[in-house]
Amino acid sequence: LQQLHALKHNFTICTDDTMLFSTNISTELFEYCKAFDVSSQELKDLMLKGCDSIFDLSCKEWLIKKITAYRP
């Protein structure tokens, strides 16, 4: 993850089996930002890049609008 972050490579932070691992997407995003001293804008940019990987095109435009509209 350090190398991907340093290269500003496109990657997606997500969760699976939230009950098994006792986590959620908010916690994972917080931990990433804390570990790499990521600003709100950097996180927003990463999340927008991740939208390129969405398979369900019916929600892609909605999600991009939600992320873009967010103001920390």
MOPAC internal coordinates of N, CA, C and O (Angstrom, degrees):
PM7 1SCF
backbone

  N    0.0000 0     0.00 0     0.00 0    0    0    0
  C    1.4445 1     0.00 0     0.00 0    1    0    0
  C    1.5287 1   110.58 1     0.00 0    2    1    0
  O    1.2310 1   120.34 1   143.50 1    3    2    1
  N    1.3167 1   116.96 1   -36.50 1    3    2    1
  C    1.4657 1   119.59 1   177.82 1    5    3    2
  C    1.5224 1   111.26 1   -59.66 1    6    5    3
  O    1.2310 1   120.14 1   137.05 1    7    6    5
  N    1.3183 1   117.34 1   -42.95 1    7    6    5
  C    1.4683 1   120.42 1  -179.29 1    9    7    6
  C    1.5204 1   111.08 1   -67.50 1   10    9    7
  O    1.2310 1   119.96 1   137.81 1   11   10    9
  N    1.3085 1   117.68 1   -42.19 1   11   10    9
  C    1.4610 1   120.82 1   177.98 1   13   11   10
  C    1.5246 1   110.47 1   -61.69 1   14   13   11
  O    1.2310 1   120.93 1   137.09 1   15   14   13
  N    1.3278 1   115.82 1   -42.91 1   15   14   13
  C    1.4640 1   120.79 1   178.93 1   17   15   14
  C    1.5287 1   110.52 1   -63.67 1   18   17   15
  O    1.2310 1   120.33 1   132.91 1   19   18   17
  N    1.3093 1   116.97 1   -47.09 1   19   18   17
  C    1.4659 1   121.28 1  -178.27 1   21   19   18
  C    1.5281 1   111.54 1   -62.21 1   22   21   19
  O    1.2310 1   120.28 1   144.47 1   23   22   21
  N    1.3247 1   117.07 1   -35.53 1   23   22   21
  C    1.4642 1   121.68 1   179.76 1   25   23   22
  C    1.5244 1   113.03 1   -83.79 1   26   25   23
  O    1.2310 1   121.22 1   176.88 1   27   26   25
  N    1.3436 1   115.27 1    -3.12 1   27   26   25
  C    1.4696 1   120.65 1  -175.09 1   29   27   26
  C    1.5309 1   110.94 1    54.75 1   30   29   27
  O    1.2310 1   121.76 1  -143.64 1   31   30   29
  N    1.3247 1   114.24 1    36.36 1   31   30   29
  C    1.4586 1   122.08 1   179.98 1   33   31   30
  C    1.5269 1   109.41 1   -74.04 1   34   33   31
  O    1.2310 1   120.41 1   -29.56 1   35   34   33
  N    1.2943 1   116.82 1   150.44 1   35   34   33
  C    1.4505 1   121.31 1   178.07 1   37   35   34
  C    1.5324 1   110.22 1   -73.34 1   38   37   35
  O    1.2310 1   120.21 1   -57.02 1   39   38   37
  N    1.3089 1   117.21 1   122.98 1   39   38   37
  C    1.4545 1   122.61 1   173.86 1   41   39   38
  C    1.5193 1   108.31 1  -149.41 1   42   41   39
  O    1.2310 1   120.58 1   -18.20 1   43   42   41
  N    1.3005 1   116.49 1   161.80 1   43   42   41
  C    1.4510 1   121.58 1  -176.71 1   45   43   42
  C    1.5181 1   109.63 1  -120.62 1   46   45   43
  O    1.2310 1   121.01 1   -46.14 1   47   46   45
  N    1.3088 1   115.68 1   133.86 1   47   46   45
  C    1.4562 1   121.53 1   174.98 1   49   47   46
  C    1.5239 1   106.47 1   -97.68 1   50   49   47
  O    1.2310 1   121.05 1   -54.34 1   51   50   49
  N    1.3195 1   115.59 1   125.66 1   51   50   49
  C    1.4625 1   119.84 1  -178.45 1   53   51   50
  C    1.5285 1   109.08 1  -148.48 1   54   53   51
  O    1.2310 1   121.10 1    -2.07 1   55   54   53
  N    1.3125 1   115.50 1   177.93 1   55   54   53
  C    1.4605 1   120.24 1   179.74 1   57   55   54
  C    1.5203 1   109.73 1  -130.42 1   58   57   55
  O    1.2310 1   121.64 1   -23.99 1   59   58   57
  N    1.2996 1   114.46 1   156.01 1   59   58   57
  C    1.4543 1   121.71 1   176.18 1   61   59   58
  C    1.5195 1   107.16 1  -144.90 1   62   61   59
  O    1.2310 1   119.99 1   -34.87 1   63   62   61
  N    1.2869 1   117.62 1   145.13 1   63   62   61
  C    1.4695 1   121.79 1  -179.28 1   65   63   62
  C    1.5194 1   111.89 1    52.54 1   66   65   63
  O    1.2310 1   121.17 1  -121.47 1   67   66   65
  N    1.3368 1   115.37 1    58.53 1   67   66   65
  C    1.4626 1   119.60 1  -176.22 1   69   67   66
  C    1.5257 1   112.77 1   -60.07 1   70   69   67
  O    1.2310 1   119.75 1   147.93 1   71   70   69
  N    1.3134 1   118.08 1   -32.07 1   71   70   69
  C    1.4703 1   119.39 1   178.72 1   73   71   70
  C    1.5261 1   110.91 1   -72.23 1   74   73   71
  O    1.2310 1   120.32 1   140.32 1   75   74   73
  N    1.3096 1   117.00 1   -39.68 1   75   74   73
  C    1.4615 1   121.01 1  -178.37 1   77   75   74
  C    1.5271 1   111.20 1   -67.33 1   78   77   75
  O    1.2310 1   120.45 1   137.74 1   79   78   77
  N    1.3279 1   116.74 1   -42.26 1   79   78   77
  C    1.4665 1   120.51 1  -175.71 1   81   79   78
  C    1.5244 1   113.29 1   -98.70 1   82   81   79
  O    1.2310 1   119.71 1  -177.86 1   83   82   81
  N    1.3171 1   118.16 1     2.14 1   83   82   81
  C    1.4702 1   123.44 1   178.16 1   85   83   82
  C    1.5298 1   112.35 1    50.26 1   86   85   83
  O    1.2310 1   121.03 1  -127.04 1   87   86   85
  N    1.3127 1   115.64 1    52.96 1   87   86   85
  C    1.4623 1   120.24 1   178.42 1   89   87   86
  C    1.5255 1   109.17 1  -144.53 1   90   89   87
  O    1.2310 1   121.00 1    -7.86 1   91   90   89
  N    1.3076 1   115.70 1   172.14 1   91   90   89
  C    1.4562 1   121.97 1   174.62 1   93   91   90
  C    1.5252 1   107.74 1  -148.21 1   94   93   91
  O    1.2310 1   120.15 1    -5.23 1   95   94   93
  N    1.3141 1   117.33 1   174.77 1   95   94   93
  C    1.4584 1   119.83 1  -174.67 1   97   95   94
  C    1.5284 1   111.86 1   -64.76 1   98   97   95
  O    1.2310 1   119.75 1   144.49 1   99   98   97
  N    1.3132 1   118.09 1   -35.51 1   99   98   97
  C    1.4702 1   120.67 1   178.61 1  101   99   98
  C    1.5254 1   111.01 1   -61.65 1  102  101   99
  O    1.2310 1   120.85 1   136.75 1  103  102  101
  N    1.3185 1   115.98 1   -43.25 1  103  102  101
  C    1.4649 1   120.43 1   179.25 1  105  103  102
  C    1.5210 1   110.77 1   -65.39 1  106  105  103
  O    1.2310 1   120.23 1   136.97 1  107  106  105
  N    1.3152 1   117.17 1   -43.03 1  107  106  105
  C    1.4678 1   120.54 1  -179.90 1  109  107  106
  C    1.5280 1   111.41 1   -63.30 1  110  109  107
  O    1.2310 1   120.24 1   137.14 1  111  110  109
  N    1.3201 1   117.15 1   -42.86 1  111  110  109
  C    1.4740 1   120.51 1   178.24 1  113  111  110
  C    1.5265 1   110.68 1   -65.30 1  114  113  111
  O    1.2310 1   120.26 1   138.38 1  115  114  113
  N    1.3311 1   117.11 1   -41.62 1  115  114  113
  C    1.4563 1   121.13 1   177.75 1  117  115  114
  C    1.5286 1   111.03 1   -60.80 1  118  117  115
  O    1.2310 1   120.24 1   134.09 1  119  118  117
  N    1.3170 1   117.15 1   -45.91 1  119  118  117
  C    1.4695 1   121.25 1  -179.24 1  121  119  118
  C    1.5326 1   111.17 1   -63.47 1  122  121  119
  O    1.2310 1   120.34 1   140.25 1  123  122  121
  N    1.3183 1   116.96 1   -39.75 1  123  122  121
  C    1.4680 1   120.61 1   177.26 1  125  123  122
  C    1.5255 1   110.42 1   -62.64 1  126  125  123
  O    1.2310 1   120.50 1   132.00 1  127  126  125
  N    1.3252 1   116.65 1   -48.00 1  127  126  125
  C    1.4715 1   120.69 1  -179.28 1  129  127  126
  C    1.5238 1   111.39 1   -61.75 1  130  129  127
  O    1.2310 1   120.88 1   139.28 1  131  130  129
  N    1.3179 1   115.91 1   -40.72 1  131  130  129
  C    1.4648 1   120.89 1  -179.94 1  133  131  130
  C    1.5288 1   110.81 1   -67.30 1  134  133  131
  O    1.2310 1   120.32 1   135.99 1  135  134  133
  N    1.3071 1   116.99 1   -44.01 1  135  134  133
  C    1.4689 1   121.30 1  -176.11 1  137  135  134
  C    1.5213 1   112.51 1   -66.19 1  138  137  135
  O    1.2310 1   120.46 1   144.80 1  139  138  137
  N    1.3395 1   116.72 1   -35.20 1  139  138  137
  C    1.4605 1   120.14 1  -174.33 1  141  139  138
  C    1.5241 1   113.08 1  -113.81 1  142  141  139
  O    1.2310 1   120.40 1  -168.17 1  143  142  141
  N    1.3288 1   116.84 1    11.83 1  143  142  141
  C    1.4642 1   122.12 1   179.34 1  145  143  142
  C    1.5360 1   110.62 1    50.40 1  146  145  143
  O    1.2310 1   121.42 1  -127.95 1  147  146  145
  N    1.3229 1   114.89 1    52.05 1  147  146  145
  C    1.4574 1   122.09 1  -176.69 1  149  147  146
  C    1.5284 1   109.63 1   -87.62 1  150  149  147
  O    1.2310 1   120.66 1   -46.95 1  151  150  149
  N    1.3084 1   116.34 1   133.05 1  151  150  149
  C    1.4632 1   120.98 1   177.66 1  153  151  150
  C    1.5243 1   110.22 1   -78.10 1  154  153  151
  O    1.2310 1   121.15 1   -13.63 1  155  154  153
  N    1.3232 1   115.41 1   166.37 1  155  154  153
  C    1.4660 1   120.25 1   177.46 1  157  155  154
  C    1.5235 1   110.66 1   -59.61 1  158  157  155
  O    1.2310 1   120.25 1   139.47 1  159  158  157
  N    1.3140 1   117.13 1   -40.53 1  159  158  157
  C    1.4660 1   120.32 1  -179.38 1  161  159  158
  C    1.5274 1   111.11 1   -67.10 1  162  161  159
  O    1.2310 1   120.07 1   140.08 1  163  162  161
  N    1.3340 1   117.48 1   -39.92 1  163  162  161
  C    1.4709 1   120.48 1   177.96 1  165  163  162
  C    1.5264 1   110.83 1   -63.04 1  166  165  163
  O    1.2310 1   120.66 1   139.20 1  167  166  165
  N    1.3348 1   116.34 1   -40.80 1  167  166  165
  C    1.4619 1   119.88 1   178.66 1  169  167  166
  C    1.5272 1   109.93 1   -65.63 1  170  169  167
  O    1.2310 1   120.89 1   136.91 1  171  170  169
  N    1.3026 1   115.90 1   -43.09 1  171  170  169
  C    1.4711 1   120.80 1   178.31 1  173  171  170
  C    1.5293 1   110.23 1   -59.56 1  174  173  171
  O    1.2310 1   120.24 1   135.33 1  175  174  173
  N    1.3270 1   117.14 1   -44.67 1  175  174  173
  C    1.4666 1   121.35 1   178.59 1  177  175  174
  C    1.5286 1   111.38 1   -61.78 1  178  177  175
  O    1.2310 1   120.34 1   137.17 1  179  178  177
  N    1.3319 1   116.96 1   -42.83 1  179  178  177
  C    1.4658 1   121.17 1   178.59 1  181  179  178
  C    1.5289 1   110.53 1   -61.95 1  182  181  179
  O    1.2310 1   120.76 1   136.93 1  183  182  181
  N    1.3239 1   116.16 1   -43.07 1  183  182  181
  C    1.4580 1   119.78 1  -179.29 1  185  183  182
  C    1.5274 1   111.36 1   -66.91 1  186  185  183
  O    1.2310 1   120.26 1   142.82 1  187  186  185
  N    1.3180 1   117.10 1   -37.18 1  187  186  185
  C    1.4688 1   120.34 1   177.32 1  189  187  186
  C    1.5287 1   110.99 1   -66.75 1  190  189  187
  O    1.2310 1   120.36 1   139.95 1  191  190  189
  N    1.3335 1   116.92 1   -40.05 1  191  190  189
  C    1.4718 1   119.57 1   176.46 1  193  191  190
  C    1.5269 1   110.61 1   -62.85 1  194  193  191
  O    1.2310 1   120.76 1   144.17 1  195  194  193
  N    1.3259 1   116.15 1   -35.83 1  195  194  193
  C    1.4572 1   120.88 1   179.33 1  197  195  194
  C    1.5170 1   112.79 1   -64.03 1  198  197  195
  O    1.2310 1   120.50 1   155.44 1  199  198  197
  N    1.3282 1   116.64 1   -24.56 1  199  198  197
  C    1.4665 1   120.30 1   178.99 1  201  199  198
  C    1.5278 1   111.38 1   -63.56 1  202  201  199
  O    1.2310 1   120.02 1   158.05 1  203  202  201
  N    1.3160 1   117.57 1   -21.95 1  203  202  201
  C    1.4659 1   120.71 1   176.95 1  205  203  202
  C    1.5245 1   111.69 1   -64.32 1  206  205  203
  O    1.2310 1   120.39 1   160.07 1  207  206  205
  N    1.3214 1   116.86 1   -19.93 1  207  206  205
  C    1.4673 1   121.58 1  -176.36 1  209  207  206
  C    1.5237 1   113.42 1   -95.28 1  210  209  207
  O    1.2310 1   119.95 1  -178.51 1  211  210  209
  N    1.3185 1   117.70 1     1.49 1  211  210  209
  C    1.4601 1   121.24 1  -176.95 1  213  211  210
  C    1.5265 1   110.34 1   -70.83 1  214  213  211
  O    1.2310 1   121.19 1   -51.74 1  215  214  213
  N    1.3202 1   115.33 1   128.26 1  215  214  213
  C    1.4636 1   120.51 1   178.60 1  217  215  214
  C    1.5307 1   111.45 1   -82.90 1  218  217  215
  O    1.2310 1   120.55 1   144.11 1  219  218  217
  N    1.3240 1   116.55 1   -35.89 1  219  218  217
  C    1.4649 1   121.64 1  -177.73 1  221  219  218
  C    1.5207 1   109.24 1   -83.78 1  222  221  219
  O    1.2310 1   120.56 1   -87.19 1  223  222  221
  N    1.2919 1   116.53 1    92.81 1  223  222  221
  C    1.4588 1   121.75 1  -175.64 1  225  223  222
  C    1.5253 1   113.00 1   -65.79 1  226  225  223
  O    1.2310 1   119.97 1   163.05 1  227  226  225
  N    1.3222 1   117.66 1   -16.95 1  227  226  225
  C    1.4595 1   120.09 1  -179.21 1  229  227  226
  C    1.5308 1   112.36 1   -68.28 1  230  229  227
  O    1.2310 1   119.64 1   158.70 1  231  230  229
  N    1.3220 1   118.29 1   -21.30 1  231  230  229
  C    1.4652 1   120.45 1  -179.23 1  233  231  230
  C    1.5308 1   112.70 1  -110.59 1  234  233  231
  O    1.2310 1   119.99 1   174.17 1  235  234  233
  N    1.2996 1   117.62 1    -5.83 1  235  234  233
  C    1.4623 1   121.29 1  -174.35 1  237  235  234
  C    1.5346 1   112.33 1   -60.50 1  238  237  235
  O    1.2310 1   120.27 1   129.28 1  239  238  237
  N    1.3204 1   117.08 1   -50.72 1  239  238  237
  C    1.4667 1   120.52 1  -178.42 1  241  239  238
  C    1.5305 1   111.21 1   -62.33 1  242  241  239
  O    1.2310 1   120.47 1   138.79 1  243  242  241
  N    1.3392 1   116.71 1   -41.21 1  243  242  241
  C    1.4614 1   121.49 1   178.25 1  245  243  242
  C    1.5255 1   111.01 1   -59.97 1  246  245  243
  O    1.2310 1   120.60 1   133.78 1  247  246  245
  N    1.3296 1   116.46 1   -46.22 1  247  246  245
  C    1.4602 1   120.75 1  -178.31 1  249  247  246
  C    1.5286 1   111.50 1   -65.35 1  250  249  247
  O    1.2310 1   119.99 1   137.76 1  251  250  249
  N    1.3124 1   117.62 1   -42.24 1  251  250  249
  C    1.4666 1   121.16 1   178.19 1  253  251  250
  C    1.5288 1   109.96 1   -60.22 1  254  253  251
  O    1.2310 1   120.00 1   138.31 1  255  254  253
  N    1.3259 1   117.60 1   -41.69 1  255  254  253
  C    1.4625 1   120.88 1   178.51 1  257  255  254
  C    1.5268 1   110.70 1   -63.98 1  258  257  255
  O    1.2310 1   120.08 1   137.74 1  259  258  257
  N    1.3296 1   117.46 1   -42.26 1  259  258  257
  C    1.4662 1   121.45 1   179.54 1  261  259  258
  C    1.5267 1   111.10 1   -62.84 1  262  261  259
  O    1.2310 1   120.19 1   133.92 1  263  262  261
  N    1.3170 1   117.24 1   -46.08 1  263  262  261
  C    1.4653 1   120.71 1  -179.04 1  265  263  262
  C    1.5220 1   109.89 1   -66.28 1  266  265  263
  O    1.2310 1   120.33 1   135.10 1  267  266  265
  N    1.3193 1   116.98 1   -44.90 1  267  266  265
  C    1.4665 1   121.40 1  -179.16 1  269  267  266
  C    1.5251 1   111.48 1   -61.71 1  270  269  267
  O    1.2310 1   119.96 1   141.33 1  271  270  269
  N    1.3209 1   117.69 1   -38.67 1  271  270  269
  C    1.4587 1   121.64 1  -177.43 1  273  271  270
  C    1.5227 1   113.47 1   -73.82 1  274  273  271
  O    1.2310 1   119.97 1   161.66 1  275  274  273
  N    1.3332 1   117.67 1   -18.34 1  275  274  273
  C    1.4699 1   120.82 1  -176.47 1  277  275  274
  C    1.5208 1   110.80 1   -64.04 1  278  277  275
  O    1.2310 1   120.79 1   -49.34 1  279  278  277
  N    1.3083 1   116.10 1   130.66 1  279  278  277
  C    1.4666 1   123.00 1   176.37 1  281  279  278
  C    1.5285 1   108.78 1  -124.35 1  282  281  279
  O    1.2310 1   120.08 1   -67.03 1  283  282  281
  N    1.3203 1   117.45 1   112.97 1  283  282  281
  C    1.4785 1   119.94 1  -179.09 1  285  283  282
  C    1.5170 1   112.52 1   -68.71 1  286  285  283
  O    1.2310 1   120.10 1   180.00 1  287  286  285

